[in-house]
Amino acid sequence: MIDLPLPLLLQSPETMPAPTPGFSPTGLLPFALVFVILYFLLIRPERKRQRKRMEMLQAVKKNDRVITTGGLHGVVAALGERTVVLKVDENVRLRFNRDAIAGVIEKEEEAEDPARAGSS
C-alpha cells in the first residue's frame, strides 16, 4: 500500500493548489542581466578598441614612424591596400601586412626616447 500524507488524501481536487506554469519570464531575468553586464564589461570596450585600431591603420601614411607587433621600428616607405613597406635602415626595406603595425610613433614620443633622438 502507498503511504501518502493524510492532508493530501483529505483534499478534494477542487481545493488542491493549481499547478505552476512551465514558463516564467522572470526566470530569464538573471540570464538577461548577466548578458547585459558582459556586454558592457567585455564586448563593447573590445569593439571600441577594434574600431580605434582600424582607424589608426587606415590613417597610416607615407613617412610615418611606426612600430610593428614584433617590436620593429621603421618609417613607412610605401603603402599597398593590405601591405606596407617599412624602411628600417639605409637600403633596408621590409614588407609587412598592415595588420602587423602596432602603432604610430608620435613626435612627442620620439623626443622622449634619447637613443632614437641621438641616432636621427
TAQUI-V325035 format. One record per pair of residues at least 24 apart in sequence whose C-alpha atoms are under 6 Angstrom apart, sorted by the first residue. I is the first residue (numbers start at 1). GAP is how many residues later the second one is. D is the distance in Angstrom with one decimal. If there is no record, write none. Layout:
<<I;GAP;D> <I;GAP;D>>
//
This chain:
<<65;39;5.9> <65;40;5.3> <66;37;5.8> <66;38;4.3> <66;39;5.3> <67;35;5.7> <67;36;5.6> <68;32;5.4> <68;33;4.3> <68;34;4.9> <69;31;5.4> <69;32;5.9> <69;33;4.9>>
//
